[in-house]
Amino acid sequence: MAKAIKLSMVNVIEIVKMPHWFEGTRNVTLALILTLCSPSYGQIDTSLQLISKIDFQEQFELHDGNLIHLMGYTQLISAPIDLPSPTLIFEEGDSVNLSMWNLSQGAPHTIHLHGLDVNQQNDGVPMLSFEVEHDSIGNYYFKAPHPGTYIYHCHVSSVLHVQSGMYGMLIVKPKSNPNLTWENGFLFDSEHAWMMSEVDTNWHHDSIINHPHDPMGTMDPILPYYPQHFLINGMSETQLDMAPINGTVGEKIYMRLANIGYYANRVIFPAGMNAEVIASDGRPLPSPFNSDTVDVYPGERFGVLLEADAEFSDVIQVGYVNLNTQILENTQEVDLTISGFIGLDELDAEDQLVYPNPANDEVQLPLSGEWVALDLSGRAIGTLISENNNYNVSGLAVGSYILKNVERSDVSVKITIQR
């Protein structure tokens, strides 16, 4: 990847009004925007676009079947708004252009890069940076900082817009090895990113989500907050049955924990996982420590390394503590299964082949049968089925995935789709 050129102008901000003929375009690329609109400010290593949108009909389904309106970010105009918004992954040192096209039909929005060391004008706080009006595009320029776990969210009427769904996780990885926490840090075999939040359905009616914007911030309809749904990656209760954590004895599992809700989270790992807290708010801890319980307050992020030395089945608990009353209001559970060693000698050498990797439309996997495709947040996004070892992956978007074999839960591979 090309080395970033030092900028002579480091505080370049552009908000671009798009012409009407542009409105129907899907999956707009930053390359076009930069060509048409951007000044010559240096080499960009990574360009990415988000679209801020609003639901005009209830579409996001909670565990009880209730549908709610959301505001949120997507990467395609046609994509439904999800909780959380897409996870953004960058490499340390990359010069990044993160673009937002606001199609909210009213309210302005921003992307606040929570925890990143970026300059003030690119930080997404409206009074100190800029806000993006409807049908306009704003560009945020920054150099990806230290590898770690961060958050992005809207900072316009932030109490309302964050609850409405305008948030996601941002991860910076070292260039040398994506399975390294940071340079000279800890190696891990697999990772799970958990964004924890809550939903008060009274805040998600159309009259609240689709409200007229008050630029003075005096008329925003802020209601009493009594959440009924407590989420991990947008899921709760029985929905979490679809997102278990499966590992093997000796496997190093890295947990990225982030809290974007208004309650504190108390994450309790089984004692057999030997949890070690190694990072906080995007930085390594000078003295990592072992603790089965990690308290994550609103806006905080922690990195926790897990490694089991025996087989067992249990759950990871996430408690939600009301900060006004200090009462534990709710507890969610995620199934955890640790099986025997991966045992590479159990499979023939030729069966270890994962080829090509990165893949385009087809890949050869170690075993035949059914595989579940998980994104890097641990969410199941689809299945691959074949009677031989060749699988069609054309339905997977560009990105990295963990593929787990259904018949052999102890066998998983990491694959990157690149086109």
PyMOL commands that set and color helices and strands:
alter all, ss='L'
color gray80, all
select helices_A, chain A and resi 20-22+30-37+120-122+158-164+201-204+206-209+237-242+271-273+344-346+349-352
alter helices_A, ss='H'
color red, helices_A
select strands_A, chain A and resi 14-17+46-54+60-61+67-68+71-74+85-91+95-102+112-114+136-143+148-153+167-173+190-199+229-232+245-248+252-259+264-268+276-280+283-290+293-296+301-307+312-321+328-339+362-364+369-374+380-386+390-392+399-405+412-417
alter strands_A, ss='S'
color yellow, strands_A
deselect
rebuild
show_as cartoon
